[in-house]
Amino acid sequence: MTDRWLEIDVFTRVAESGSFSRAAQTLGLSQPSTSRIVTGLEARLGVKLLLRTTRNVALTEAGAAFLDRARQATADLADAEDAARGIDSLRGTLRLAVPIMYGTRVVIPALHSFLKRYPELRVEITMRDERQNLVVDGVDLAIRMGTLEDSAFGARPMASVSRLLVASPTYLAIRGVPTSPEALRLHDALLHEHSVTEQCTWTLHRAGVQHAVTLHGKIRIDAAPGILAAATAGLGIANVTSIMAAEALRDGSLVRLLPDYELEPLKVFAVFPSGPKPSAKVRVLVEHLMAVLANGNDD
């Protein structure tokens, strides 16, 4: 990498993470070296790119313009290298961030044929249900479910996953089986980590009629496997994806409730921290995952 490409890489990491120390850690450089490289870039250009405070780093107007072009230049360089090698000769490391259950049930099984086709690629996976700092963690591709937050990241819709309400036979034997959305008010909900109070509102649909029901809960869990385990243990009713519940529904440890009603499906997105034009290796993985989702298998 030439000095100019190093400058671009370092500046981009600092700008996206908002921190010299985090960028230095990601790049494997010392913080003084990182700061010196950005200062040298500013001196060469004759403009201030970053505003530094004791707490954070912010882009100037010139810095924001330079960041957009720097991202594009980096993406173009990666595409040029991939074009020279040929798409079937992709190499390097793909860093993925995926939700725990979706990653376990969908993404990981889909990697077998992908890596068979691209044997020079390596994949590193971080599995968390909470949102992480994708830039600081050096993520190439994140799979996000639900509503996306506004950001400078690129994103592409991949699929939607149906949701359903489930509870264990033990819980239902004690508390009764709800036969209408309104009857859910008498039951305990298992709350996801993003619930800010001890209640949640679930919206069910049938025949064009919407039913919004507010439930209370005593248990809040920040990961999908925990929600599933709590439901199986008889601790309440869970609002889960069909992917999460499939195995438990098959073996009878969970029962689907109100099957005549539908909940809003959960949208699945591919998110590109590098911007709207991801690298070739990220694009081919996304296309592969979408093909697997469409076909229902990883042939």
Backbone bond lengths (Angstrom), bond angles and torsions (degrees), N, CA, C in turn:
res aa  C-N    CA-C-N  psi(-1)  N-CA   C-N-CA  omega(-1)  CA-C   N-CA-C  phi
1 M - - - 1.463 - - 1.525 109.13 -
2 T 1.337 116.23 128.47 1.448 119.49 179.40 1.514 110.34 -71.37
3 D 1.366 115.79 168.45 1.455 119.42 178.99 1.518 111.52 -58.09
4 R 1.324 117.41 -38.82 1.459 119.84 -178.57 1.524 111.46 -67.63
5 W 1.329 117.16 -39.73 1.460 118.96 177.04 1.525 110.57 -67.13
6 L 1.313 117.16 -35.45 1.460 119.99 175.78 1.522 109.94 -63.55
7 E 1.328 117.06 -43.36 1.461 120.67 177.61 1.528 110.87 -58.62
8 I 1.322 116.05 -45.18 1.467 120.54 -179.08 1.525 110.62 -63.41
9 D 1.323 116.01 -44.62 1.465 120.18 -178.82 1.525 111.19 -62.77
10 V 1.320 116.04 -46.95 1.466 120.19 -178.54 1.525 110.61 -65.61
11 F 1.331 117.12 -47.16 1.464 120.07 179.48 1.528 111.03 -58.64
12 T 1.324 117.34 -43.93 1.463 121.05 -178.61 1.518 111.36 -62.29
13 R 1.326 116.69 -43.67 1.469 119.51 179.48 1.523 111.23 -64.20
14 V 1.331 117.48 -40.76 1.462 120.60 179.23 1.523 110.19 -65.55
15 A 1.321 116.14 -45.91 1.460 120.45 -177.76 1.525 111.55 -63.56
16 E 1.322 117.51 -42.62 1.464 120.75 -176.60 1.516 112.29 -74.29
17 S 1.326 117.66 -34.24 1.468 120.29 -179.18 1.515 112.35 -88.15
18 G 1.346 117.28 -19.06 1.459 120.75 -178.61 1.508 113.45 71.41
19 S 1.324 116.77 21.98 1.464 119.85 -175.23 1.521 110.54 -157.54
20 F 1.324 116.52 131.57 1.458 120.63 174.69 1.528 110.90 -68.51
21 S 1.326 116.49 -39.63 1.464 119.52 -176.56 1.524 111.08 -67.67
22 R 1.354 117.43 -41.69 1.465 119.48 179.22 1.521 110.81 -67.34
23 A 1.325 116.42 -40.42 1.463 118.95 177.97 1.522 110.76 -63.23
24 A 1.336 116.64 -42.44 1.465 120.68 179.59 1.523 110.73 -60.31
25 Q 1.326 116.34 -42.08 1.466 120.43 -179.74 1.527 110.77 -63.76
26 T 1.324 116.84 -42.40 1.464 120.81 179.68 1.525 111.75 -64.55
27 L 1.329 115.86 -38.47 1.467 121.00 -175.82 1.522 113.56 -85.56
28 G 1.330 116.73 -12.13 1.458 119.60 -176.58 1.510 112.85 75.66
29 L 1.330 116.51 28.66 1.458 122.11 178.43 1.526 109.51 -113.33
30 S 1.336 116.22 166.38 1.458 119.67 172.55 1.523 108.53 -80.15
31 Q 1.330 115.97 155.91 1.460 119.12 178.48 1.530 112.01 -62.52
32 P 1.347 119.35 -41.79 1.474 118.85 177.19 1.527 112.52 -60.01
33 S 1.333 116.93 -39.19 1.473 119.65 179.05 1.515 110.89 -65.35
34 T 1.318 116.00 -41.50 1.470 120.26 178.70 1.518 110.82 -61.45
35 S 1.320 116.33 -46.41 1.464 120.67 179.53 1.527 111.15 -63.26
36 R 1.329 116.03 -40.04 1.461 120.67 -178.48 1.531 111.05 -65.82
37 I 1.301 117.62 -37.85 1.463 120.76 -179.73 1.525 110.30 -66.15
38 V 1.334 117.18 -43.88 1.467 120.05 179.97 1.527 110.35 -67.29
39 T 1.319 116.62 -40.85 1.469 119.73 177.90 1.529 110.50 -61.91
40 G 1.313 117.31 -39.34 1.459 121.16 177.58 1.519 111.76 -65.13
41 L 1.336 116.72 -38.36 1.463 120.93 177.65 1.532 110.17 -63.31
42 E 1.330 116.19 -44.63 1.470 120.13 178.97 1.534 110.75 -62.50
43 A 1.321 116.20 -39.94 1.470 119.68 179.93 1.521 110.70 -66.16
44 R 1.325 117.17 -39.77 1.465 120.58 -179.65 1.521 111.28 -66.69
45 L 1.343 116.03 -38.65 1.464 119.91 -179.55 1.523 112.51 -81.83
46 G 1.323 116.02 -23.02 1.455 119.69 -179.18 1.510 113.94 76.26
47 V 1.340 117.22 23.97 1.470 121.89 178.41 1.527 109.14 -139.21
48 K 1.316 115.41 156.60 1.461 121.22 175.51 1.530 108.58 -88.47
49 L 1.304 117.21 121.68 1.459 121.77 -178.42 1.520 112.68 -97.26
50 L 1.326 116.10 -30.55 1.463 121.01 -175.61 1.519 110.66 -130.07
51 L 1.332 115.26 142.54 1.453 122.04 171.55 1.526 107.30 -101.77
52 R 1.311 116.90 120.47 1.453 121.90 -174.98 1.524 110.37 -103.27
53 T 1.347 116.75 133.52 1.457 122.09 170.54 1.518 107.17 -127.23
54 T 1.308 116.49 177.45 1.468 119.64 179.11 1.516 111.70 -69.06
55 R 1.333 117.16 -19.69 1.458 120.33 -175.06 1.525 114.04 -103.67
56 N 1.328 116.17 -36.85 1.464 117.05 -176.15 1.524 111.30 -154.59
57 V 1.319 113.98 -176.56 1.455 122.63 -179.55 1.522 107.29 -127.76
58 A 1.335 116.38 135.05 1.465 120.96 179.77 1.516 109.54 -128.41
59 L 1.319 116.06 150.98 1.456 121.81 179.62 1.522 111.20 -80.11
60 T 1.315 116.88 140.15 1.450 121.54 166.51 1.526 107.65 -80.60
61 E 1.320 117.97 175.07 1.458 120.90 177.02 1.522 110.12 -61.56
62 A 1.326 116.06 -41.97 1.469 119.73 177.48 1.520 110.81 -65.71
63 G 1.334 116.48 -37.18 1.457 120.67 179.11 1.517 112.48 -64.62
64 A 1.350 116.49 -40.05 1.462 120.36 179.12 1.527 110.48 -64.40
65 A 1.335 116.40 -41.80 1.468 120.39 178.77 1.525 110.68 -64.85
66 F 1.339 116.25 -41.48 1.461 120.10 -179.64 1.527 110.91 -67.10
67 L 1.343 117.34 -36.92 1.458 121.06 -179.85 1.522 111.08 -62.76
68 D 1.337 117.05 -42.64 1.464 119.92 178.50 1.517 111.05 -59.62
69 R 1.326 116.49 -45.59 1.465 119.77 -179.32 1.530 111.42 -70.63
70 A 1.339 116.87 -34.49 1.462 120.57 179.51 1.524 110.88 -64.71
71 R 1.334 116.20 -42.26 1.469 119.94 177.18 1.520 110.60 -61.01
72 Q 1.314 116.06 -44.22 1.455 120.24 -179.12 1.523 110.60 -63.98
73 A 1.338 116.59 -42.47 1.459 120.35 -179.88 1.524 111.19 -63.11
74 T 1.321 116.30 -41.47 1.465 120.74 179.51 1.518 110.89 -64.08
75 A 1.341 116.09 -43.45 1.467 120.15 178.61 1.519 111.06 -64.41
76 D 1.330 116.59 -40.31 1.464 119.91 178.97 1.529 111.62 -64.89
77 L 1.337 116.65 -38.61 1.462 120.02 178.06 1.526 110.52 -63.63
78 A 1.342 116.33 -43.99 1.467 119.81 179.30 1.523 110.80 -62.63
79 D 1.333 116.72 -40.92 1.462 119.93 178.76 1.524 111.25 -65.26
80 A 1.325 116.20 -38.72 1.467 119.61 178.94 1.523 110.90 -62.93
81 E 1.335 116.31 -42.64 1.468 120.42 179.05 1.525 110.91 -64.46
82 D 1.355 115.53 -42.09 1.467 119.42 179.17 1.521 111.41 -65.34
83 A 1.349 116.36 -38.46 1.462 120.12 179.18 1.524 111.09 -64.47
84 A 1.339 115.75 -37.74 1.462 119.79 179.79 1.522 111.14 -66.25
85 R 1.326 115.51 -40.11 1.476 119.18 -178.88 1.525 111.31 -77.09
86 G 1.341 116.21 -31.89 1.458 120.23 -170.70 1.514 108.78 99.08
87 I 1.333 116.00 141.56 1.458 120.61 -173.92 1.531 112.18 -60.75
88 D 1.337 117.04 -28.69 1.463 120.06 -179.13 1.522 112.47 -79.93
89 S 1.327 117.24 -1.83 1.462 120.34 -179.89 1.528 111.56 -112.82
90 L 1.322 117.06 26.61 1.461 120.49 178.19 1.518 110.08 -59.32
91 R 1.314 115.48 141.69 1.460 119.85 -179.70 1.519 109.65 -144.82
92 G 1.330 114.97 173.32 1.456 119.39 -179.72 1.513 111.50 107.80
93 T 1.311 115.80 -165.39 1.464 121.80 -175.63 1.520 110.14 -115.90
94 L 1.313 115.97 133.96 1.458 123.32 173.83 1.523 107.83 -105.76
95 R 1.317 116.67 120.41 1.468 120.83 179.49 1.521 109.02 -103.08
96 L 1.325 115.64 117.88 1.457 121.89 -175.90 1.530 110.56 -110.75
97 A 1.329 116.00 146.75 1.461 122.43 170.59 1.521 106.88 -124.00
98 V 1.325 117.23 119.75 1.461 120.72 -174.23 1.524 110.59 -135.21
99 P 1.345 117.69 150.91 1.467 119.93 171.91 1.523 109.93 -63.02
100 I 1.315 116.58 150.56 1.466 120.18 -171.82 1.527 112.65 -59.49
101 M 1.332 117.55 -55.19 1.458 119.32 -174.40 1.523 111.95 -71.14
102 Y 1.319 117.48 -42.30 1.460 119.95 179.62 1.523 110.30 -66.27
103 G 1.314 115.70 -37.83 1.456 118.98 177.07 1.514 111.88 -64.14
104 T 1.332 116.51 -41.90 1.462 121.71 -178.33 1.522 111.95 -68.68
105 R 1.326 115.97 -43.04 1.467 120.06 -172.52 1.528 113.74 -88.99
106 V 1.333 117.77 -25.87 1.467 119.99 -173.04 1.523 112.92 -119.19
107 V 1.336 116.91 -55.54 1.464 119.84 -170.83 1.529 112.16 -69.23
108 I 1.327 116.98 -51.81 1.466 119.59 -176.87 1.532 112.27 -61.12
109 P 1.347 119.94 -46.35 1.469 118.12 177.25 1.526 113.77 -59.95
110 A 1.341 116.92 -25.74 1.467 119.67 -178.36 1.520 113.32 -79.90
111 L 1.328 117.18 -7.91 1.462 120.07 -175.53 1.524 113.58 -80.29
112 H 1.316 117.84 -17.68 1.467 119.76 -174.38 1.525 111.30 -59.53
113 S 1.331 117.05 -55.70 1.468 118.99 -178.37 1.520 111.53 -72.02
114 F 1.338 117.78 -28.02 1.465 120.76 178.47 1.528 110.68 -63.40
115 L 1.326 116.60 -48.93 1.458 120.13 -178.66 1.528 111.73 -72.92
116 K 1.309 116.94 -23.99 1.464 120.16 174.76 1.532 109.95 -67.29
117 R 1.350 116.20 -35.92 1.462 120.55 179.22 1.526 111.57 -78.06
118 Y 1.336 117.05 -34.14 1.465 121.30 -178.01 1.535 109.30 -120.49
119 P 1.311 117.67 74.02 1.472 121.13 -173.08 1.522 114.58 -67.49
120 E 1.342 118.12 -16.31 1.464 120.27 -179.93 1.526 112.81 -84.83
121 L 1.328 116.98 -4.20 1.466 120.91 179.68 1.525 110.56 -90.98
122 R 1.320 115.31 146.02 1.463 122.84 171.65 1.524 107.97 -117.28
123 V 1.328 116.18 148.75 1.464 120.55 -178.56 1.522 109.59 -124.71
124 E 1.321 115.83 128.44 1.465 122.26 173.26 1.522 107.68 -115.88
125 I 1.331 117.06 129.18 1.466 121.16 -173.20 1.521 110.76 -121.16
126 T 1.317 115.73 128.94 1.460 122.20 169.60 1.522 107.60 -106.16
127 M 1.322 116.18 126.69 1.466 120.32 -177.29 1.522 109.45 -115.05
128 R 1.318 115.30 110.95 1.464 121.73 177.91 1.524 108.65 -146.84
129 D 1.313 116.25 147.84 1.461 119.27 173.84 1.518 111.71 -90.83
130 E 1.334 117.57 -25.04 1.455 118.79 175.85 1.518 109.80 -79.19
131 R 1.345 116.05 152.27 1.449 121.05 -179.79 1.519 109.58 -71.88
132 Q 1.320 116.51 134.06 1.450 120.99 -179.04 1.523 110.07 -115.10
133 N 1.323 116.61 166.57 1.453 121.12 177.04 1.522 108.19 -80.41
134 L 1.322 115.88 101.54 1.455 120.53 -172.87 1.517 112.73 -66.94
135 V 1.327 116.35 -33.32 1.464 119.87 -179.36 1.521 110.61 -70.37
136 V 1.329 116.07 -48.31 1.464 120.54 -179.57 1.525 110.58 -59.93
137 D 1.334 116.97 -37.93 1.465 120.90 -177.89 1.528 112.56 -84.14
138 G 1.331 117.26 0.78 1.459 120.43 176.78 1.510 114.04 65.08
139 V 1.333 117.64 36.35 1.463 122.44 -176.09 1.529 110.61 -79.92
140 D 1.335 116.41 134.96 1.467 121.48 176.11 1.522 111.63 -88.38
141 L 1.324 116.37 -35.47 1.458 121.62 -176.73 1.522 109.41 -146.51
142 A 1.327 116.07 131.30 1.456 120.99 175.43 1.521 108.61 -120.19
143 I 1.314 115.93 142.04 1.458 121.14 172.23 1.517 106.55 -101.65
144 R 1.311 116.49 122.09 1.462 122.38 -178.14 1.525 109.46 -119.60
145 M 1.319 115.63 141.93 1.455 121.39 179.24 1.523 109.00 -119.74
146 G 1.340 116.52 138.58 1.455 120.22 179.81 1.512 111.43 97.45
147 T 1.331 115.75 -155.51 1.462 121.60 -177.80 1.520 110.31 -79.78
148 L 1.328 116.16 133.18 1.463 120.82 178.50 1.519 110.06 -85.05
149 E 1.321 115.41 142.08 1.448 120.14 173.46 1.523 109.10 -79.98
150 D 1.331 115.58 151.90 1.459 119.24 176.31 1.521 109.73 -63.99
151 S 1.321 116.24 134.49 1.459 120.31 178.72 1.518 108.68 -164.15
152 A 1.317 114.64 174.12 1.465 119.60 177.17 1.529 111.40 -84.82
153 F 1.324 117.65 0.15 1.449 120.70 -178.54 1.534 110.27 -70.77
154 G 1.334 115.04 153.38 1.452 119.83 170.57 1.516 109.35 -84.26
155 A 1.320 117.25 156.15 1.463 120.74 -179.25 1.521 109.87 -150.64
156 R 1.320 115.28 150.64 1.462 121.21 178.40 1.528 108.71 -140.91
157 P 1.337 118.03 125.53 1.471 119.00 177.11 1.520 110.13 -65.76
158 M 1.330 116.09 136.69 1.460 120.60 -177.48 1.523 112.59 -111.50
159 A 1.327 116.05 -42.98 1.458 119.82 -173.76 1.523 108.65 -167.19
160 S 1.309 115.84 177.12 1.457 121.13 168.97 1.523 107.58 -133.58
161 V 1.312 115.58 145.62 1.471 121.63 -175.64 1.517 108.41 -119.46
162 S 1.318 116.71 129.91 1.459 120.35 179.39 1.526 110.60 -69.23
163 R 1.316 115.34 151.22 1.463 121.71 178.15 1.533 109.40 -119.83
164 L 1.312 115.76 154.98 1.456 120.82 179.63 1.516 110.53 -152.14
165 L 1.315 115.64 163.24 1.453 122.01 177.86 1.519 108.91 -99.36
166 V 1.340 115.95 134.92 1.468 120.70 -177.93 1.522 110.31 -137.64
167 A 1.313 114.64 156.24 1.467 121.92 174.06 1.514 107.45 -154.53
168 S 1.329 116.27 163.26 1.467 119.96 -179.00 1.531 110.54 -84.93
169 P 1.332 117.36 153.90 1.467 120.12 175.23 1.532 112.01 -56.32
170 T 1.328 117.43 -35.36 1.469 120.61 179.50 1.523 110.74 -63.42
171 Y 1.322 116.77 -46.14 1.468 120.31 179.01 1.524 110.59 -62.13
172 L 1.325 117.41 -44.15 1.459 121.55 -176.92 1.523 111.61 -68.34
173 A 1.330 116.94 -32.62 1.461 120.04 178.49 1.527 110.77 -65.25
174 I 1.319 116.83 -32.24 1.470 121.33 -178.97 1.526 111.60 -87.14
175 R 1.321 117.06 -43.04 1.466 121.22 -171.65 1.532 113.70 -99.49
176 G 1.313 117.56 -12.82 1.449 120.58 -178.05 1.514 112.27 90.30
177 V 1.338 115.12 158.61 1.457 121.08 -178.67 1.525 109.30 -95.39
178 P 1.341 118.42 120.27 1.464 119.66 177.95 1.527 110.36 -67.53
179 T 1.342 115.51 132.57 1.463 119.94 -177.56 1.525 112.76 -108.60
180 S 1.315 116.89 0.53 1.461 121.42 177.73 1.523 108.48 -151.92
181 P 1.326 119.01 159.08 1.460 120.06 176.63 1.521 112.89 -56.01
182 E 1.338 116.98 -39.03 1.460 119.82 -178.90 1.532 111.90 -63.42
183 A 1.328 116.84 -30.82 1.461 120.58 -179.94 1.523 112.21 -67.51
184 L 1.339 117.31 -17.74 1.465 120.45 179.18 1.525 111.72 -64.16
185 R 1.338 117.07 -24.54 1.465 120.44 -178.07 1.531 112.08 -60.14
186 L 1.322 117.10 -21.97 1.458 121.72 -178.16 1.522 112.53 -87.04
187 H 1.316 116.42 3.59 1.465 120.55 -173.95 1.522 112.08 -115.75
188 D 1.349 114.96 164.40 1.461 121.91 177.60 1.530 109.66 -90.88
189 A 1.321 115.73 130.21 1.464 120.49 175.65 1.514 109.94 -95.64
190 L 1.302 115.74 146.07 1.466 121.30 170.88 1.520 106.80 -91.40
191 L 1.314 116.42 118.45 1.458 121.75 -171.16 1.517 111.23 -91.37
192 H 1.312 115.20 139.12 1.460 120.49 173.15 1.523 109.25 -80.03
193 E 1.300 115.70 159.56 1.463 121.99 -175.53 1.518 112.27 -56.72
194 H 1.350 117.61 -32.70 1.457 119.74 -176.14 1.530 112.85 -76.42
195 S 1.346 118.78 -5.26 1.461 120.57 174.71 1.526 108.51 -68.81
196 V 1.329 116.64 126.64 1.461 119.81 -174.76 1.525 112.40 -92.08
197 T 1.319 117.35 -12.21 1.463 120.96 177.10 1.519 108.24 -127.70
198 E 1.328 116.35 -177.32 1.455 120.53 179.69 1.530 110.71 -88.31
199 Q 1.301 116.17 33.48 1.456 120.62 176.78 1.519 109.64 -149.80
200 C 1.321 116.18 164.61 1.455 121.87 177.69 1.518 107.99 -147.22
201 T 1.318 116.06 158.16 1.458 121.13 177.66 1.515 108.95 -117.93
202 W 1.323 115.15 123.45 1.462 121.13 177.33 1.517 108.60 -109.30
203 T 1.326 117.29 134.68 1.459 122.33 -178.61 1.519 109.44 -111.59
204 L 1.327 115.57 119.88 1.456 121.98 -179.60 1.526 109.15 -112.32
205 H 1.338 115.83 151.21 1.464 121.47 -177.60 1.528 109.78 -127.86
206 R 1.339 115.14 141.79 1.459 120.30 170.64 1.518 108.82 -155.62
207 A 1.318 115.91 129.48 1.455 122.04 177.82 1.521 112.30 52.72
208 G 1.309 116.21 39.81 1.447 120.61 177.46 1.512 115.40 78.72
209 V 1.321 117.29 2.30 1.469 121.66 -179.97 1.520 109.21 -104.59
210 Q 1.314 116.32 133.51 1.462 122.20 -178.35 1.521 110.17 -101.90
211 H 1.336 115.57 135.16 1.468 121.87 178.28 1.529 108.03 -124.29
212 A 1.321 116.79 110.84 1.469 121.97 176.97 1.519 108.62 -100.39
213 V 1.319 115.51 120.26 1.463 120.88 -174.90 1.525 109.85 -123.27
214 T 1.326 116.75 130.68 1.465 121.65 177.99 1.518 109.60 -99.70
215 L 1.327 115.89 126.08 1.462 122.56 179.11 1.519 109.37 -118.11
216 H 1.308 115.98 156.40 1.459 122.08 175.18 1.526 109.28 -107.17
217 G 1.305 115.94 157.36 1.452 120.31 179.00 1.510 112.10 -149.32
218 K 1.311 116.18 156.47 1.458 122.64 -179.97 1.523 112.45 -107.50
219 I 1.323 115.97 -10.91 1.466 119.97 -174.94 1.517 109.38 -124.42
220 R 1.337 116.00 127.61 1.463 122.48 175.66 1.524 108.20 -120.46
221 I 1.329 117.21 131.55 1.465 121.75 -174.47 1.534 108.55 -132.64
222 D 1.336 116.09 140.74 1.461 119.78 -173.83 1.516 114.46 -98.97
223 A 1.318 119.25 8.80 1.466 120.94 -179.84 1.525 109.80 -142.34
224 A 1.330 115.73 141.65 1.449 121.39 -175.95 1.535 113.61 -58.10
225 P 1.348 119.79 -42.14 1.463 118.22 178.22 1.532 112.96 -59.58
226 G 1.327 116.48 -32.68 1.461 120.02 177.74 1.511 112.28 -68.24
227 I 1.332 116.35 -40.98 1.470 120.78 176.39 1.526 109.78 -59.45
228 L 1.320 115.34 -45.27 1.462 120.30 -178.96 1.535 110.69 -64.50
229 A 1.334 116.63 -42.55 1.470 120.22 179.22 1.524 111.14 -64.09
230 A 1.325 117.01 -40.17 1.466 120.17 179.92 1.521 111.15 -65.67
231 A 1.321 116.92 -39.99 1.458 119.97 177.81 1.526 110.55 -64.69
232 T 1.321 116.55 -43.73 1.465 121.06 179.38 1.524 111.41 -63.09
233 A 1.333 116.59 -32.67 1.466 121.09 179.98 1.525 112.86 -79.40
234 G 1.326 117.59 -0.12 1.461 120.08 176.22 1.513 114.67 83.50
235 L 1.348 117.28 25.19 1.460 120.19 -175.18 1.528 113.75 -92.81
236 G 1.330 117.55 -3.54 1.453 118.84 178.47 1.517 111.88 158.39
237 I 1.336 114.24 -173.42 1.460 121.69 178.68 1.526 108.64 -96.86
238 A 1.323 116.01 136.81 1.464 120.92 -177.79 1.520 110.52 -116.35
239 N 1.317 114.57 143.40 1.462 123.13 172.33 1.527 106.27 -101.82
240 V 1.333 116.89 106.00 1.463 120.87 -170.56 1.519 110.47 -131.39
241 T 1.320 115.25 166.98 1.464 119.16 175.37 1.527 109.55 -82.42
242 S 1.321 114.58 158.59 1.465 119.52 178.22 1.526 111.11 -62.22
243 I 1.338 116.79 -31.30 1.465 120.61 177.69 1.519 110.70 -64.67
244 M 1.342 116.48 -43.46 1.457 120.60 178.98 1.520 112.05 -61.26
245 A 1.330 115.87 -43.04 1.462 119.79 -167.96 1.517 114.40 -92.06
246 A 1.321 118.42 -9.41 1.465 121.04 -169.55 1.528 113.24 -53.51
247 E 1.316 117.00 -50.88 1.472 120.28 -176.11 1.524 111.36 -65.94
248 A 1.335 116.74 -43.09 1.468 120.39 -178.78 1.529 111.33 -66.81
249 L 1.331 117.28 -33.52 1.464 119.80 176.48 1.527 110.79 -68.82
250 R 1.329 116.61 -36.68 1.468 120.05 179.54 1.524 111.55 -66.19
251 D 1.342 116.40 -41.74 1.470 117.46 -176.48 1.527 112.76 -88.74
252 G 1.325 117.82 -0.42 1.461 120.72 174.80 1.512 115.62 84.87
253 S 1.326 118.62 3.16 1.466 119.53 179.11 1.521 112.00 -75.36
254 L 1.321 116.58 -15.84 1.464 121.47 172.15 1.524 109.01 -132.84
255 V 1.328 114.94 153.23 1.462 121.83 179.53 1.520 108.28 -123.94
256 R 1.321 116.52 137.32 1.463 119.51 176.87 1.524 110.06 -77.71
257 L 1.325 116.30 138.11 1.459 122.06 179.83 1.519 111.01 -106.76
258 L 1.311 116.37 148.56 1.465 123.24 176.16 1.539 112.07 46.82
259 P 1.325 117.54 57.19 1.470 120.27 -175.80 1.520 114.35 -65.38
260 D 1.341 117.76 -15.73 1.458 120.39 178.83 1.529 112.58 -81.55
261 Y 1.327 116.42 -5.14 1.461 121.48 179.94 1.532 109.55 -110.04
262 E 1.310 115.61 151.74 1.457 120.93 179.37 1.525 110.58 -118.48
263 L 1.344 115.43 145.68 1.458 121.89 170.57 1.521 108.99 -104.62
264 E 1.325 115.94 159.09 1.461 119.12 177.51 1.531 109.46 -60.49
265 P 1.331 117.65 130.51 1.474 118.80 177.71 1.518 110.62 -65.81
266 L 1.311 114.93 158.40 1.460 121.77 179.86 1.530 108.34 -96.66
267 K 1.323 116.22 122.84 1.458 119.78 -179.39 1.525 110.79 -79.72
268 V 1.322 115.59 144.09 1.461 122.45 179.75 1.535 108.16 -115.27
269 F 1.336 116.00 130.14 1.459 121.31 -177.75 1.527 110.69 -123.95
270 A 1.310 115.18 147.09 1.459 121.63 164.82 1.522 106.54 -93.54
271 V 1.323 117.30 126.35 1.457 122.25 -177.08 1.519 108.62 -115.41
272 F 1.340 116.13 132.72 1.456 122.37 -176.42 1.531 109.55 -113.63
273 P 1.319 118.26 101.46 1.469 120.44 -179.78 1.523 113.81 -59.29
274 S 1.336 117.17 -24.67 1.464 119.82 -177.61 1.524 112.92 -77.92
275 G 1.327 116.99 -6.96 1.452 120.00 -179.99 1.516 111.84 120.94
276 P 1.327 117.43 -176.01 1.466 121.31 -173.17 1.526 115.09 -69.13
277 K 1.340 117.95 -14.22 1.462 120.59 -179.86 1.522 109.35 -115.00
278 P 1.329 117.98 89.03 1.467 120.33 -177.51 1.522 111.44 -73.00
279 S 1.319 115.13 167.18 1.459 121.19 179.05 1.525 110.15 -68.55
280 A 1.328 114.84 164.74 1.468 119.98 -178.99 1.521 111.48 -60.68
281 K 1.332 117.84 -39.48 1.468 119.39 -178.38 1.521 111.31 -66.90
282 V 1.332 117.42 -33.33 1.469 120.22 176.40 1.521 109.71 -70.96
283 R 1.324 116.92 -41.60 1.466 120.14 -179.09 1.522 111.54 -62.13
284 V 1.327 116.75 -43.30 1.469 117.43 -177.42 1.521 111.22 -69.20
285 L 1.343 118.09 -31.60 1.460 119.64 177.06 1.525 110.64 -68.37
286 V 1.325 116.85 -43.18 1.468 119.79 178.55 1.527 110.51 -61.41
287 E 1.316 116.58 -44.43 1.465 119.91 178.92 1.528 111.19 -62.45
288 H 1.332 115.91 -38.10 1.459 119.98 177.93 1.531 110.85 -64.65
289 L 1.333 116.54 -46.08 1.467 120.15 179.54 1.527 111.39 -61.41
290 M 1.331 116.51 -40.44 1.459 119.47 179.79 1.523 111.31 -66.77
291 A 1.323 116.94 -36.09 1.462 120.14 176.92 1.524 110.97 -65.99
292 V 1.336 115.92 -41.01 1.461 120.07 178.12 1.528 110.04 -63.25
293 L 1.318 116.82 -43.87 1.459 120.54 179.58 1.522 111.16 -62.93
294 A 1.321 116.39 -38.44 1.469 119.78 -179.85 1.519 112.17 -69.64
295 N 1.357 115.46 -37.18 1.476 119.97 -176.57 1.516 113.71 -89.07
296 G 1.336 114.87 -21.73 1.456 119.21 -179.91 1.503 114.48 80.84
297 N 1.348 117.56 10.63 1.465 119.18 177.66 1.521 109.11 -154.63
298 D 1.337 115.48 172.59 1.471 121.71 -177.76 1.517 109.36 -117.44
299 D 1.319 115.98 60.54 1.476 119.61 -179.27 1.522 110.71 -79.68
